[in-house]
Amino acid sequence: MDFTLTDEQRELRETARKFARAELPALARDMEEKDYPVPRDMLRTYGEMGFLGVNLPTEYGGLGLGHLEALLVLEEFAQVSNAVAFPVFEALVGPVRTIERFGSDRMKARVLPEVIRGEKVVAVSMSEPDAGTALTDLKTRAVADGNGYVVNGYKRWTSGGGHSDYYVTYCRFTDDPGAKGIGAILLEKDMEGMQFGKREELLGFRGIPTADYAIEDVKVPGENVIIGAGGFAKLMSAFGLERCGNATQSLGVAAAALEAATQYVQEREAFGKPIIEFQAVQLKLAEMAMKVEAARLLIHRAAANAAHQPDGLPTVYESSLAKCYANEIVREVTAMGVQVMGGYGYHKEYGMEQRLRDGFGWGIAGGTTDVQKTNIAAALIGRRFNQRA
């Protein structure tokens, strides 16, 4: 078992790190202050650098590398901010991968090159007012109409809502109960009947626009079906990679908090010496480092072991472990960072309080930490638990 990155992986990580730290900090601060997403010209720069296609097929313009390489790049961006990392997240581990895995050849040939070049952004729309964790309660419906479908419904908590160009939308194709009637269809922002609500005001995640949207008699060509009725289990099976991406967003924030705290405690003096000389500070720093390194190992294990799975994806067990742990430690590490830095940690100018706010959100998004724990328990026991009984 080798925990050392290859020369190629280290080179890729270093390229991402140099770019992110040279080009993105000022942009990230402005996005945080004014709450806007990554500008289109910067997205195109992401594309030109290859960051939006790391693990996407070469035939569409991607680099064709593995999931671990994708997560190495994502972490470097997330260390600057979750907002500047979000387009990388959506492209490499999020809804774009759903299209790549289940979409038709025609759909992939149309959408993937646009995303990889940084020309288009894809969001996923799953939750509804009465369907969050209990996702199979969703009511959005696609009804066959000639060679296409008419879609009606309402989607809640869509990250990228109103900004993204495409929406991987979970919906019902039949009246079959529960998961049996559910699949996914690709909606487009400019389709008639797409009605986006106001931007949500959240604790963190500034620069990641979030909005509801209503779908009213939206006519969609049949070629936009990603996967039809009965495809819910397949859609969920592909979610392991998204969990690893979610965990990596948490990891990036925690790692940045550790780096900032480490620098601060060597510069800040009290009682005539740097505060790192005090054992209490040393213990805090060590605890932060332990949590960050353990999270990184869990994420990398899940990504590396995916290559040995029949579907090439991280398992539910390993991806849920990684996500849950990273989601929990980012809250702890950023809180310790605030405490170690004292008033400066609590001050907006120094960035630690933003990490605390942003870090909390990942344990809610993409399946809460408690949901991950039920996944872990189910994998240990070897069966799913009926939450409705």
Buried (B, 14 or more C-beta within 10 A) or exposed (E): EEEEBEEEBEEBBEBBBEBBEEBBBEBBBEBBEEBBBBEEEBBBBBBEBBBBBBBBBEEBBBBBBBBBBBBBBBBBBBBBBBBBBBBBBBBBBBBBBBBBBBBBEEBBEBBBBBBBBBBBBBBBBBBBEEBBEEBBEBEBBBBEEEEBBBBBBBBBBBBBBBBBBBBBBBBBBBEEEEBBBBBBBBBBBEBEBBEBBEBBEBEBBBBBBBBBBBBBEBEBEEEBBBBBBBBBEBBEEBBBBBBBBBBBBBBBBBBBBBBBBBEBBBEBEEEEEBBBBBEEBEEBBEBBBEBBEEBBEBBBBBBBBBEEEEEEBBBBBBBBBBBBBBBBBBBBBBBBBBBBBEEBBEEEEBBBBBBBBBBBBBBEBBBBBEBBEBBBBBBEEEEEEEEEE
